[in-house]
Amino acid sequence: MNVRGPLFAMLILCLGGISAHAQLVREATPQEIVTKARERMTAYFETFKNLLSEEKKVFEIYDEKGAIKKRKVVDSTFLVYQLTKDAGRVAEFRNVVAVDGKKVENADERAREFFEKVVASDNSQKEFERIRDESGRFDEDFSISGLTLFQAIALSNELRGRFRYTMAGMESLGGRKVYLMIFDQIRPDPSIAVNSPAASHNYDIEIDGDKTTELNVRVRGKLWIDIDTFNIRRELRERTIQPDGFPAPVVVAEDILEYSDSDFGILTPKNLSHLQYRVRLKEREVRKDTRINFEYGKFTRPDVDVKGEVKDKEQ
C-alpha cells in the first residue's frame, strides 16, 4: 500500500503511540506491580476505617445435590469500627435493620445501648468479641467476618516469600484497563489454615473423616490491578487442600471481591462473595455447602460518638 502526506504522518503517530504503550506495559514487571499494589492496599486499610454503608447479606445453604435448601437476607447498616481500646485495630459492625424483609424493632435504640456497653469493655479483645457477636446474631450457623477489611492477603508484608506472582496480561474491567496478576502459594505458612482458630487467616470447613489428616492448605487466585492507580479492582481468592490420597488440590473456599470508586481516594467494596465447600475425605468428594453474598451501597464518612449515635457527615 502506498501512503503519502498527512495521512501517512498520522498513521506513523498512531502506530508510534501504540508501540510506546505496549513497551510501557512490557517494562512493568510483576514485582513492580506487586510493590505498588501493596502500597495501595496499605492505603486502603488506613482510609477504610470508620466508613459507613448499607449492606445486604444473602445466605444460601445447599443440599447434597447442590440445590438451595435455605435462603436468608439480612439488611444492615455497616460500619468499619475502630476499637477504642486499640487504635490500630478495626472491626466490622453491623446494625441489623431487617431480616427477610421484616424490620427489626428498635434497631437504632439497640445500637445506641450496645455501643455504651462496647466502650465499657475491659480490653480490645472483649470489645472485638462483643461487636462480632452482635453483628452476627441473625446469621445462620455459618458466619464470616473481615472480608471488607483486608485485601489480597497474598500481598501482605507478613507473607512475603510465600507467594509467586505471574503477569497474565491486560484486560478491561468496568471500563478501566487492568493488569491481570496470578498468584499461588509456594510455601506453607501456619497463619494460612483450615480449622485452626489460632491462625490469623483461618477458615472453618466441614470435613468428614479423619481429623488428624494433613490438609496441606494453600491459597491461590487472581488480582485485577488498575494500571493507572494500582488499586485492586477485583480479586479471586481460592483456598485449597490436598489431603493424602487426593491426586490434586481441591478448592474448599472461594472468595470473589469486587470494588468500586469512592470519594475517599480508594476503591470501596461493592460485591463480595464467599462460597464454602464440604469435604468427605474417604470418598474424596467435595460439594457446595454455603454461599454468602455481600452487597454495598455508597460509602460515607459518619460521625460516631461513644453512645453509638451515627449520623452521615456532609462531604
Secondary structure, DSSP 8 states (H G I E B T S, - for coil): ----HHHHHHHHHHHHHHHHHHHHHHHS-HHHHHHHHHHHHHHHHHHHTT-EEEEEEEEEEE-TTS-EEEEEEEEEEEEEEE-SS-TT-EEEEEEEEEETTEE-TTHHHHHHHHHHHHHT-SSHHHHHHHHHHHHTTTS-S-----TTT---GGG-GGGTTSEEEEEEEEEEETTEEEEEEEEEE-S--TTEEES-TTSTEEE--EEES-TTS----EEEEEEEEETTT--EEEEEEEEEE--TT-SS-EEEEEEEEEEEE-SSSSEEEEEEEEEEEEEETTTTEEEEEEEEEEEE---B-EEE-TT--EEE---
